[in-house]
Amino acid sequence: MEDLRGQGFDGGSNMGGKFIRVQARILEINLKALFVHCFAHRLNQVVEKTMESSVGRNLLMTLN
């Protein structure tokens, strides 16, 4: 744990919450293990939301 420098989770409340969650408990042990929301999951959420609209879907299909 002392070598850990970061934490990345998918944003689930049981993982990333500031109090009594996994990231908070790890941070208690190692202050250098900062929490960052996983960017792959963020990108996936953006693409999913974009594909829900016809304008966004058409734009992405045009870029393909």
Secondary structure per residue as TSV (DSSP state, phi and psi in degrees):
chain	resnum	aa	ss	phi	psi
A	1	M	-	360.0	-28.1
A	2	E	T	-70.3	-19.1
A	3	D	T	-89.7	-8.4
A	4	L	-	-67.7	131.3
A	5	R	-	-119.9	-6.1
A	6	G	E	-166.2	160.2
A	7	Q	E	-132.9	134.9
A	8	G	E	-132.7	123.2
A	9	F	E	-128.8	169.7
A	10	D	-	-83.5	6.5
A	11	G	-	94.6	2.6
A	12	G	-	-61.3	137.8
A	13	S	H	-61.7	-28.5
A	14	N	H	-74.5	-18.2
A	15	M	H	-97.1	-45.6
A	16	G	H	-103.1	1.1
A	17	G	-	-62.3	152.1
A	18	K	S	-77.1	-18.5
A	19	F	S	-125.8	126.9
A	20	I	S	60.6	16.6
A	21	R	S	-99.7	173.5
A	22	V	H	-55.9	-48.8
A	23	Q	H	-63.6	-35.8
A	24	A	H	-68.4	-39.0
A	25	R	H	-69.2	-39.4
A	26	I	H	-65.9	-40.7
A	27	L	H	-63.4	-30.8
A	28	E	H	-62.9	-35.1
A	29	I	H	-80.9	-39.4
A	30	N	-	-139.4	108.8
A	31	L	T	-68.4	-15.5
A	32	K	T	-84.4	-9.4
A	33	A	-	-88.1	73.9
A	34	L	E	-73.5	147.2
A	35	F	E	-91.2	133.0
A	36	V	E	-134.3	131.2
A	37	H	E	-64.3	133.3
A	38	C	-	-59.0	121.7
A	39	F	H	-69.8	-27.3
A	40	A	H	-64.4	-40.3
A	41	H	H	-69.5	-37.3
A	42	R	H	-62.8	-44.8
A	43	L	H	-61.1	-42.5
A	44	N	H	-60.3	-42.1
A	45	Q	H	-63.6	-39.9
A	46	V	H	-64.1	-45.7
A	47	V	H	-63.8	-42.5
A	48	E	H	-59.7	-46.9
A	49	K	H	-65.0	-38.5
A	50	T	H	-64.1	-41.2
A	51	M	H	-70.6	-15.9
A	52	E	H	-71.1	-24.4
A	53	S	S	-101.9	144.9
A	54	S	H	-66.5	-35.0
A	55	V	H	-64.2	-47.6
A	56	G	H	-63.7	-41.3
A	57	R	H	-63.1	-44.8
A	58	N	H	-63.2	-39.4
A	59	L	H	-62.4	-47.8
A	60	L	H	-65.4	-36.3
A	61	M	H	-68.6	-32.9
A	62	T	H	-66.9	-38.8
A	63	L	H	-70.3	-24.7
A	64	N	-	-72.6	360.0
